[in-house]
Amino acid sequence: MHNGEAIVAACHELAAISSDTGQLTRCYLTPEHARANALLAEWMVEAGMTTWQDAAGNQWGRFEGRDPALPALVLGSHSDSVINAGHFDGPLGVLLAIAVVARLNASCERPARSVEVVAFADEEGTRFGTALLGSRAVAGTWDPAWWDIIGRDGLTLRQAFFDFGLDPARIGEAARTPESIAGYLEAHIEQGPVLEAERRSLGVVTAIAGARRFQISIGGEAGHAGTTPLELRRDALAGAAEAIVAIETLARAAGIVATVGSLETYPGAVNVIPGEVRMSLDIRAERDEDRDRTLEAIQESCGRIGESRGLAWRWHETHAAPAVACAPRLIESLSEAIGTDDGPVRHLTSGAGHDGMAMAHVCDIGMLFVRCYKGISHHPDESVQARDVSDALEAMTSAVTRLAG
């Protein structure tokens, strides 16, 4: 894997390991996970690394530096996928990391510190509904309550560990100490359209946005659509519509993102005024204080809408993750490695979650974004250009050479 074309070809080869015929689905602790680890281990060995699978099922490789006692620089991403996935979300970062080590191995001088590559086994959470299981194990933030989670196939996480050949009692062995890691770098497709719109191949991530999610119930009163005057209605859907516009307006003014992605009406008949609406809210920002301040404004606005329309609001928070800032020294190293004659390097916030959110508990993190076609992700149309991947390989190699000394 010496250039972008070879890395793209390897991504396609890895994508052939799937539980579904004709589409990519590769979940945690499955036979496909084991086959992917085996293939990645082969490529790691070819690049000059020693390899192992840790107690959580993550696949590792290590390229020894001149001073093995120094903390290692870790590169990587994830090897699992969503259902009917694209070929690059996750695997591109793993294969770029392997290619970087291959270049280091081919150079005249080894770096001072060792460089490790990790393919995290569960970032997406497709099988068990809890994301970042692989990287959380490495960060030492594994929650014992997860053992009883029942996956999509009816098996508990504990049983899946046994079936895969792992011992749940040894999960703590996957954890790394802050003293053993000098930093974590991940290359990833942008999963957004900014780089493409600006005709840039690469960008540097400054932070991974903090997200909060809610299930919201709006209670009104059902009634006949033909006989109830508008002024006497308690239409839950009309209130929801007004709230959605307010959510967009407030988020836009704050410079953050907020999305209502799910909306259900009850009773759901064409000739009945909706008496209840259930909808979701996903709100994200680079800074938690901006997100939470906007959320408070949204809730106040919804309260006013409820008062004016006679509606009752119930909020249930289903997810909360704090924003994670990338380390200034790693942002600087990646930015210098990209370089550009077209002005400053593009810095972006990642609106999507990544393994770096877990790794930040144990070390500094940095991320490089690679342009992807129309920002499409989690879909078979996910696509990158080989020349952009070559640019990413040059930048990552430069940054790693500097950081690993």
C-alpha positions as CSV (number, residue, x, y, z in Angstrom):
1,M,0.0,0.0,0.0
2,H,2.4,2.6,-1.3
3,N,-0.1,5.1,-2.7
4,G,-3.7,6.2,-2.8
5,E,-4.8,3.7,-5.5
6,A,-3.4,0.8,-3.5
7,I,-5.1,1.9,-0.3
8,V,-8.4,2.4,-2.1
9,A,-8.0,-1.1,-3.6
10,A,-7.3,-2.6,-0.1
11,C,-10.5,-0.9,1.2
12,H,-12.5,-2.6,-1.5
13,E,-10.8,-6.0,-0.7
14,L,-11.6,-5.6,3.0
15,A,-15.2,-4.7,2.1
16,A,-15.6,-8.2,0.6
17,I,-15.6,-9.6,4.1
18,S,-19.3,-9.2,4.9
19,S,-22.1,-11.1,6.6
20,D,-24.6,-9.9,3.8
21,T,-24.3,-10.9,0.2
22,G,-24.1,-7.9,-2.1
23,Q,-23.6,-5.3,0.6
24,L,-21.2,-4.6,3.4
25,T,-22.2,-5.4,6.9
26,R,-19.5,-6.3,9.4
27,C,-20.4,-6.3,13.1
28,Y,-18.5,-6.8,16.3
29,L,-17.6,-10.3,17.5
30,T,-18.8,-12.1,14.4
31,P,-16.9,-14.5,12.0
32,E,-16.5,-11.5,9.6
33,H,-14.9,-9.5,12.4
34,A,-12.4,-12.4,12.9
35,R,-11.7,-12.6,9.1
36,A,-11.1,-8.9,8.9
37,N,-8.7,-9.0,11.8
38,A,-6.8,-11.8,10.1
39,L,-6.4,-9.9,6.9
40,L,-5.4,-6.7,8.6
41,A,-2.8,-8.6,10.6
42,E,-1.4,-9.9,7.3
43,W,-1.0,-6.4,6.0
44,M,0.5,-5.2,9.2
45,V,3.1,-7.9,9.1
46,E,3.9,-7.0,5.5
47,A,4.4,-3.4,6.6
48,G,7.0,-4.5,9.2
49,M,4.9,-4.8,12.4
50,T,4.4,-7.4,15.1
51,T,0.7,-8.0,15.7
52,W,-1.8,-9.1,18.3
53,Q,-5.5,-9.1,19.1
54,D,-6.3,-7.5,22.4
55,A,-8.9,-8.6,25.1
56,A,-11.7,-6.6,23.4
57,G,-11.1,-8.0,19.9
58,N,-9.2,-4.9,18.6
59,Q,-6.4,-5.7,16.1
60,W,-3.0,-4.1,16.8
61,G,0.3,-3.8,15.1
62,R,3.5,-2.3,16.4
63,F,6.5,-1.0,14.5
64,E,9.4,-0.8,17.0
65,G,11.2,2.5,17.4
66,R,14.8,3.0,18.4
67,D,13.8,3.5,22.1
68,P,11.0,1.0,22.9
69,A,10.7,2.6,26.4
70,L,9.2,5.8,24.9
71,P,5.4,6.1,24.8
72,A,4.1,4.9,21.4
73,L,2.3,7.0,18.8
74,V,-0.9,5.3,18.0
75,L,-2.6,5.5,14.5
76,G,-5.9,3.9,13.5
77,S,-9.6,3.9,13.1
78,H,-12.3,1.2,13.1
79,S,-13.0,-1.9,11.0
80,D,-16.7,-2.5,11.8
81,S,-19.5,-1.1,9.8
82,V,-23.2,-0.1,9.8
83,I,-25.6,-2.2,7.8
84,N,-25.3,-1.8,4.1
85,A,-22.2,0.4,4.6
86,G,-19.7,2.1,2.3
87,H,-16.2,0.9,2.0
88,F,-14.3,3.8,3.6
89,D,-15.8,4.9,6.9
90,G,-13.2,3.4,9.3
91,P,-11.2,1.1,7.1
92,L,-9.6,4.0,5.2
93,G,-8.0,5.3,8.4
94,V,-6.8,1.8,9.3
95,L,-5.2,1.2,5.9
96,L,-3.7,4.7,5.7
97,A,-2.1,4.0,9.1
98,I,-0.7,0.7,7.8
99,A,0.6,2.4,4.7
100,V,2.3,5.1,6.9
101,V,4.2,2.4,8.8
102,A,5.2,0.7,5.5
103,R,6.8,4.0,4.5
104,L,8.6,4.3,7.8
105,N,9.8,0.7,7.4
106,A,11.2,1.5,4.0
107,S,13.0,4.6,5.1
108,C,16.7,4.7,6.1
109,E,16.1,5.5,9.7
110,R,13.7,4.2,12.3
111,P,11.8,6.8,14.4
112,A,12.8,7.2,18.0
113,R,9.5,6.1,19.4
114,S,7.4,3.1,18.3
115,V,4.4,3.5,16.1
116,E,1.3,1.4,16.7
117,V,-1.7,0.8,14.5
118,V,-5.1,-0.2,15.8
119,A,-8.2,-1.4,14.1
120,F,-10.9,-0.8,16.6
121,A,-13.5,-3.6,16.5
122,D,-16.7,-1.7,17.4
123,E,-17.1,2.0,16.7
124,E,-20.6,1.9,15.1
125,G,-22.4,0.0,17.8
126,T,-24.4,-1.9,15.1
127,R,-24.8,-5.2,16.8
128,F,-25.2,-4.1,20.5
129,G,-26.5,-0.6,20.2
130,T,-23.6,0.9,22.2
131,A,-20.9,2.6,20.2
132,L,-17.1,2.8,20.8
133,L,-16.9,-0.5,22.6
134,G,-13.4,-1.3,21.2
135,S,-11.9,2.1,22.0
136,R,-13.6,2.4,25.4
137,A,-11.9,-0.9,26.4
138,V,-8.5,0.6,25.4
139,A,-9.2,3.8,27.2
140,G,-10.1,1.9,30.4
141,T,-13.7,3.1,30.5
142,W,-15.5,-0.2,30.0
143,D,-18.8,-0.4,31.8
144,P,-19.6,-3.8,33.4
145,A,-23.3,-3.2,32.9
146,W,-22.7,-3.7,29.1
147,W,-22.2,-7.4,29.6
148,D,-26.0,-8.0,29.8
149,I,-26.8,-5.9,26.6
150,I,-28.7,-8.1,24.2
151,G,-27.6,-7.7,20.6
152,R,-29.6,-7.7,17.3
153,D,-29.3,-11.5,17.1
154,G,-30.6,-12.1,20.7
155,L,-27.2,-12.9,22.2
156,T,-25.8,-11.0,25.2
157,L,-22.5,-9.2,24.8
158,R,-21.0,-11.6,27.4
159,Q,-22.0,-14.7,25.3
160,A,-20.7,-13.1,22.1
161,F,-17.3,-12.7,23.8
162,F,-17.3,-16.3,24.7
163,D,-18.3,-17.4,21.2
164,F,-15.6,-15.2,19.7
165,G,-13.0,-16.8,21.9
166,L,-12.5,-13.9,24.3
167,D,-12.7,-14.0,28.1
168,P,-15.0,-11.3,29.6
169,A,-13.0,-11.5,32.8
170,R,-9.9,-10.3,31.0
171,I,-11.4,-7.2,29.4
172,G,-9.2,-5.0,31.6
173,E,-6.1,-6.2,29.8
174,A,-7.1,-4.2,26.8
175,A,-6.8,-0.9,28.7
176,R,-3.7,1.3,28.1
177,T,-2.1,3.7,30.4
178,P,-1.5,7.4,29.6
179,E,2.2,6.7,30.1
180,S,2.2,4.2,27.2
181,I,0.7,6.4,24.5
182,A,2.2,9.6,23.1
183,G,-0.9,10.5,21.2
184,Y,-3.6,9.1,18.9
185,L,-4.0,10.1,15.2
186,E,-6.9,9.1,13.0
187,A,-7.6,9.8,9.3
188,H,-11.2,9.6,8.3
189,I,-13.5,10.5,5.5
190,E,-15.2,13.9,6.3
191,Q,-18.7,12.5,6.2
192,G,-19.8,16.0,5.2
193,P,-19.6,18.2,2.0
194,V,-17.4,21.1,3.2
195,L,-14.1,20.0,1.7
196,E,-15.7,19.0,-1.6
197,A,-17.5,22.4,-1.7
198,E,-14.2,24.2,-1.1
199,R,-12.3,22.0,-3.5
200,R,-9.9,20.8,-0.8
201,S,-8.6,17.3,-0.4
202,L,-7.8,17.4,3.3
203,G,-8.8,19.2,6.4
204,V,-7.8,19.1,10.1
205,V,-10.3,18.5,12.9
206,T,-10.2,20.9,15.8
207,A,-12.9,19.1,17.9
208,I,-15.5,16.3,17.9
209,A,-18.8,17.9,18.6
210,G,-20.7,17.1,21.8
211,A,-24.2,15.7,21.2
212,R,-27.4,15.4,23.2
213,R,-30.5,13.5,22.0
214,F,-34.1,13.6,23.2
215,Q,-37.4,11.8,22.6
216,I,-40.1,14.4,22.9
217,S,-43.8,13.8,23.4
218,I,-46.3,16.6,22.6
219,G,-49.8,16.1,24.0
220,G,-52.8,17.8,22.5
221,E,-56.3,16.7,21.9
222,A,-57.6,14.6,19.0
223,G,-60.8,15.7,17.2
224,H,-62.8,15.6,14.0
225,A,-61.0,17.3,11.2
226,G,-64.2,18.7,9.7
227,T,-66.2,19.8,12.8
228,T,-63.6,21.3,15.2
229,P,-62.9,25.0,14.5
230,L,-59.2,26.0,14.2
231,E,-59.5,28.4,17.1
232,L,-60.7,25.5,19.4
233,R,-58.1,23.0,18.4
234,R,-55.2,21.6,20.4
235,D,-53.3,20.3,17.4
236,A,-50.1,18.5,18.5
237,L,-48.7,18.4,14.9
238,A,-49.3,22.1,14.3
239,G,-47.4,22.8,17.6
240,A,-44.6,20.4,16.5
241,A,-44.3,22.1,13.1
242,E,-43.9,25.5,14.8
243,A,-41.4,24.1,17.2
244,I,-39.3,22.5,14.4
245,V,-39.0,25.9,12.7
246,A,-38.0,27.5,16.0
247,I,-35.4,24.8,16.5
248,E,-33.8,25.4,13.1
249,T,-33.9,29.2,13.6
250,L,-32.3,29.1,17.1
251,A,-29.6,26.6,16.0
252,R,-28.7,28.6,12.9
253,A,-28.4,31.8,15.0
254,A,-26.1,30.0,17.5
255,G,-23.9,28.5,14.7
256,I,-24.6,24.9,15.8
257,V,-26.7,22.0,14.3
258,A,-30.0,20.7,15.6
259,T,-32.1,18.1,13.8
260,V,-35.6,16.6,14.2
261,G,-35.1,13.3,12.4
262,S,-38.1,11.3,13.5
263,L,-41.8,12.4,13.7
264,E,-44.8,10.3,14.5
265,T,-48.4,11.4,14.8
266,Y,-51.3,9.8,16.7
267,P,-53.8,8.6,15.9
268,G,-52.4,9.2,12.4
269,A,-55.7,9.3,10.4
270,V,-56.3,11.7,7.6
271,N,-59.6,13.0,9.0
272,V,-58.5,13.3,12.7
273,I,-56.6,16.2,14.4
274,P,-53.4,14.8,15.8
275,G,-53.7,14.4,19.5
276,E,-50.1,13.4,20.1
277,V,-46.8,13.8,18.4
278,R,-43.6,12.0,19.2
279,M,-40.4,13.4,17.7
280,S,-36.7,13.3,18.2
281,L,-34.1,16.0,18.7
282,D,-30.4,15.7,18.0
283,I,-28.3,18.8,19.0
284,R,-24.6,19.1,18.5
285,A,-21.9,21.8,18.9
286,E,-18.1,22.1,19.2
287,R,-18.5,23.6,22.6
288,D,-20.9,22.1,25.2
289,E,-21.8,25.5,26.6
290,D,-23.1,26.6,23.1
291,R,-25.1,23.5,22.7
292,D,-26.7,23.6,26.2
293,R,-27.4,27.3,25.9
294,T,-29.2,26.8,22.6
295,L,-31.0,23.8,24.0
296,E,-32.3,25.9,26.9
297,A,-33.6,28.5,24.4
298,I,-35.3,25.7,22.4
299,Q,-37.0,24.4,25.5
300,E,-38.2,27.9,26.4
301,S,-39.6,28.4,22.9
302,C,-41.4,25.1,23.0
303,G,-42.9,26.0,26.3
304,R,-44.3,29.2,24.9
305,I,-45.7,27.3,21.9
306,G,-47.3,24.8,24.3
307,E,-48.9,27.6,26.4
308,S,-50.3,29.3,23.4
309,R,-51.7,26.1,21.8
310,G,-52.7,24.2,25.0
311,L,-50.1,21.5,24.5
312,A,-48.1,19.5,27.1
313,W,-44.4,18.8,26.4
314,R,-42.5,15.8,27.9
315,W,-38.7,15.5,27.3
316,H,-36.7,12.4,27.7
317,E,-32.9,12.5,27.2
318,T,-31.6,9.4,25.5
319,H,-28.0,10.3,24.9
320,A,-25.4,12.8,26.1
321,A,-21.7,13.0,25.0
322,P,-19.4,15.9,25.8
323,A,-17.4,17.6,23.1
324,V,-13.8,16.5,22.8
325,A,-11.1,18.9,21.7
326,C,-8.2,17.8,19.6
327,A,-4.8,18.6,21.0
328,P,-3.2,21.9,19.7
329,R,0.2,20.2,19.1
330,L,-1.4,17.5,17.0
331,I,-3.6,20.1,15.1
332,E,-0.4,22.0,14.4
333,S,1.5,18.9,13.3
334,L,-1.2,17.9,10.8
335,S,-1.7,21.4,9.6
336,E,2.1,21.8,8.9
337,A,2.1,18.4,7.2
338,I,-0.7,19.4,4.8
339,G,0.7,22.8,3.9
340,T,-1.0,24.7,1.1
341,D,-0.3,27.4,-1.5
342,D,-4.0,28.3,-1.5
343,G,-4.2,29.9,1.9
344,P,-4.7,28.5,5.4
345,V,-5.4,24.9,6.0
346,R,-9.1,24.2,6.5
347,H,-10.0,23.5,10.1
348,L,-13.3,21.7,10.8
349,T,-15.4,20.4,13.7
350,S,-16.5,16.8,13.4
351,G,-20.2,16.5,13.8
352,A,-20.0,12.7,13.9
353,G,-18.6,10.7,16.7
354,H,-15.3,8.8,16.5
355,D,-13.0,6.5,18.5
356,G,-11.0,9.6,19.4
357,M,-13.8,10.5,21.8
358,A,-12.9,7.5,23.9
359,M,-9.2,7.7,23.4
360,A,-9.2,11.3,24.7
361,H,-9.6,9.7,28.2
362,V,-6.1,8.3,27.9
363,C,-4.1,10.5,25.5
364,D,-4.1,13.5,23.2
365,I,-6.0,13.0,20.0
366,G,-5.7,14.5,16.4
367,M,-7.8,13.9,13.3
368,L,-7.3,14.3,9.6
369,F,-10.3,14.6,7.3
370,V,-10.3,13.3,3.7
371,R,-12.7,14.7,1.1
372,C,-15.5,12.3,0.2
373,Y,-18.0,12.4,-2.6
374,K,-21.0,14.7,-1.7
375,G,-20.3,14.0,1.9
376,I,-22.0,10.7,1.6
377,S,-21.4,8.2,4.4
378,H,-23.0,5.1,5.9
379,H,-24.1,4.2,2.4
380,P,-22.8,2.2,-0.5
381,D,-22.3,5.4,-2.5
382,E,-19.5,6.4,-0.1
383,S,-16.5,7.3,-2.3
384,V,-13.1,8.9,-2.2
385,Q,-10.6,9.9,-4.8
386,A,-7.2,8.0,-4.9
387,R,-5.3,11.3,-5.3
388,D,-6.9,12.6,-2.1
389,V,-5.9,9.4,-0.3
390,S,-2.3,9.9,-1.6
391,D,-2.4,13.5,-0.2
392,A,-3.6,12.0,3.1
393,L,-0.8,9.4,3.1
394,E,1.8,12.2,2.5
395,A,0.4,14.3,5.2
396,M,0.1,11.5,7.8
397,T,3.6,10.2,7.0
398,S,5.1,13.7,7.5
399,A,3.2,14.3,10.7
400,V,4.1,10.9,12.1
401,T,7.7,11.3,11.2
402,R,7.9,14.6,13.1
403,L,5.9,13.3,16.1
404,A,7.7,10.0,16.4
405,G,11.1,11.7,16.2
